[in-house]
Amino acid sequence: DRESPCHVKLLRSQMVVYISCGEEHTAVLTKSGGVFTFGAGSCGQLGHDSMNDEVNPRRVLELMGSEVSQIACGRHHTLAFVPSSGMIYAFGCGTRGQLGTGHTCNVKCPSPVKGHWAAHNGQLSGKPDACKYHIVKHIFSGGDQTFVLCSEYE
């Protein structure tokens, strides 16, 4: 426990652009699209294929090779959006359906959120089913909820 802010040395060289906090965990997004998590992991919300706590930031290996543009933390779950593939990934507590995976169980590794997602209209040009897709503008989480602000294909 700390009474005042302290420097997180392991993130010093990572060029952090965004931070999201859950009830007892933190997710960090870097300029290069990397995701680091730390804190409580009892529901798998850190995405490290375990339920262990992490006292130091640790990169989410399953998201390596993907450039994440947005992250969001709920109470015990985490979301990540990869615009190049149009995929939203979720991990952590899913007992109230907040992961959007179609199941109500906890998930320890990033798993795709069900739906037809895209980052922009250009990803959908030429697809016969383009009207089924939602263009992701922003992802949000809070408590046991997940929200995706999106528009329809035009």
C-alpha positions in Angstrom: 0.0 0.0 0.0 1.2 3.5 -0.8 0.0 6.9 0.4 1.4 8.8 -2.6 2.0 8.1 -6.3 5.1 6.2 -7.3 7.0 5.6 -10.5 6.4 2.3 -12.2 9.9 1.6 -13.4 9.0 -1.3 -15.7 6.8 1.0 -17.8 9.3 3.9 -18.0 10.5 3.0 -21.5 7.1 1.8 -22.9 5.6 5.1 -24.1 2.3 4.6 -22.3 -0.6 6.4 -24.0 -3.6 5.1 -22.0 -4.4 3.5 -18.6 -7.6 1.8 -17.5 -8.3 0.6 -14.0 -10.7 -2.1 -12.7 -11.5 -2.7 -9.0 -8.1 -4.2 -8.2 -6.3 -4.4 -11.6 -4.8 -2.1 -14.1 -4.3 -2.3 -17.9 -1.8 -0.1 -19.8 -1.8 0.6 -23.5 1.5 1.6 -25.2 2.1 3.7 -28.3 3.1 0.6 -30.2 -0.2 -1.1 -29.3 1.1 -3.4 -26.6 -1.0 -4.2 -23.5 0.5 -4.7 -20.0 -1.6 -5.7 -17.0 -1.0 -6.0 -13.3 -2.8 -6.3 -10.0 -5.4 -8.9 -8.9 -5.9 -11.7 -11.3 -8.4 -13.9 -9.4 -10.9 -14.0 -12.3 -8.3 -14.1 -15.2 -8.7 -10.3 -15.8 -5.0 -9.9 -16.4 -5.1 -12.2 -19.5 -2.0 -14.2 -18.6 -3.7 -17.6 -18.8 -3.8 -17.8 -15.0 -5.6 -16.6 -11.9 -2.5 -15.3 -10.3 -1.9 -11.7 -9.1 0.9 -9.7 -10.7 2.7 -7.1 -8.7 4.7 -5.8 -11.7 3.3 -4.9 -15.2 3.4 -7.9 -17.5 2.7 -7.9 -21.2 -0.4 -9.8 -22.4 1.4 -12.3 -24.6 -1.7 -13.5 -26.4 -2.2 -10.0 -27.8 1.4 -9.7 -29.1 1.6 -9.3 -32.8 -1.7 -7.4 -32.7 -1.7 -3.6 -32.5 -4.3 -2.8 -29.8 -5.8 0.7 -30.1 -8.2 0.7 -27.1 -8.5 -0.9 -23.7 -11.1 -0.8 -21.0 -11.3 -2.4 -17.6 -14.5 -3.3 -15.7 -14.6 -4.5 -12.1 -12.9 -7.8 -12.8 -12.7 -7.9 -16.6 -10.7 -6.3 -19.4 -11.3 -5.5 -23.1 -9.0 -4.8 -26.0 -9.8 -3.6 -29.5 -7.6 -4.6 -32.5 -8.6 -2.3 -35.4 -6.5 -4.2 -38.1 -8.7 -7.3 -37.6 -11.8 -5.6 -36.3 -11.6 -7.9 -33.3 -12.7 -7.0 -29.7 -11.1 -9.3 -27.1 -12.3 -9.8 -23.5 -11.0 -11.7 -20.5 -11.7 -12.0 -16.8 -15.0 -12.4 -15.0 -17.9 -13.4 -17.2 -20.5 -14.5 -14.7 -22.9 -11.8 -15.7 -22.3 -12.1 -19.5 -20.1 -9.0 -19.5 -17.4 -10.6 -21.7 -19.8 -10.9 -24.7 -18.4 -14.4 -25.5 -21.7 -16.1 -25.3 -20.8 -17.8 -22.0 -21.1 -16.9 -18.4 -17.8 -18.3 -17.2 -14.4 -16.6 -16.4 -11.9 -16.5 -19.2 -8.1 -16.4 -18.5 -6.9 -15.5 -22.0 -8.1 -12.9 -24.5 -11.2 -14.3 -26.3 -13.2 -12.7 -29.1 -16.3 -10.8 -28.3 -19.2 -12.1 -30.5 -20.4 -9.8 -33.2 -19.4 -8.4 -36.5 -16.9 -5.6 -35.8 -14.8 -3.4 -38.0 -12.6 -0.3 -37.4 -13.8 1.6 -40.5 -15.9 1.3 -43.6 -12.8 0.6 -45.7 -12.4 -2.9 -44.1 -15.8 -3.8 -45.4 -15.7 -2.7 -49.0 -16.5 -5.5 -51.3 -17.9 -7.8 -48.6 -21.4 -8.9 -49.5 -22.5 -9.0 -45.8 -21.1 -5.5 -45.0 -24.4 -4.3 -43.6 -24.1 -6.9 -40.7 -21.0 -5.1 -39.4 -20.7 -2.4 -36.7 -18.0 0.2 -37.0 -16.4 0.4 -33.5 -15.9 4.0 -32.3 -15.1 3.4 -28.6 -15.2 0.5 -26.1 -16.1 1.1 -22.4 -16.4 -1.1 -19.3 -17.5 -0.4 -15.8 -18.7 -2.6 -13.0 -20.0 -5.8 -14.6 -20.9 -4.1 -17.9 -19.3 -3.7 -21.3 -20.3 -1.1 -23.9 -19.3 -0.7 -27.5 -20.1 2.7 -29.1 -20.5 2.0 -32.8 -22.0 3.1 -36.0 -23.5 1.1 -38.9 -21.8 0.5 -42.2 -22.5 3.3 -44.7 
